[in-house]
Amino acid sequence: MSASAALPTRTRALILLAILSTCYPCAHAAEPQSPSSSNGTTVTGVVSMLRSSVPSGQDTLDVYLHQDDGRMYRLSFCNDVVSETDLASNARVTVTYNRIEDGVMYCCQKPTLVDNGKAVGGAGGPSAVRRELFGATITTPTRPSFLIYVVRMCGYSLGPVTTASKVYDFFFGNNSSLSGYYDTCSYNQVAVQPSQVKVVEGLEIPCSGTVTLPFSFPSGNSF
């Protein structure tokens, strides 16, 4: 059994949901619409990407545009307009869109690079996209640190499906553990130590609130 299987599937789903709930509040208000024409409307901003992986399915990639006016939109492209090789995280681009609905900017043209920024093309594919999330170069920490939240969901009558002791067992259990995975795959160059793993319990994700971010969603940063 692999180390990732040591935690229940629902546990991993709750952790992912907690991250997404924090980073991407739900839209509750109508979107302000920019003027458009038959040729589309152009805006400029910086591209960011969110890749999600699930154990039994293919990776999914969401692309966002942080506009110069501070607003954030998710980009949805027409079929066959762009591929992963056309996109790079942190690239400054001009996007031509046809409409905006529910925080999604619909585009049927490929983004155009501006300001002599990072090239949108270049080495591509899923591996390249993952590396772009961390910058041009990656320095592997030999003593990585981990911060894990065990949370309770608002409106959910049952408690968390795991505990701090189970999480520590996932990291340092005798049969199959994450620390053992690091030891084996790095040929003992990377070590996960108990002092570098912190588990925080007793937290509840609220049903509503406001998230402080360096950007704003068109409907506001409340959820």
Salt bridges, closest charged atoms under 4 A:
ASP59 OD2 - ARG51 NH1 3.53
ASP59 OD2 - ARG130 NH2 2.07
ASP68 OD1 - ARG92 NH1 2.87
ASP69 OD2 - ARG71 NH2 3.08
GLU84 OE2 - ARG51 NH2 3.03
ASP86 OD1 - LYS110 NZ 3.53
GLU101 OE2 - ARG99 NE 2.98
ASP115 OD2 - ARG92 NE 2.23
GLU132 OE1 - LYS118 NZ 2.90
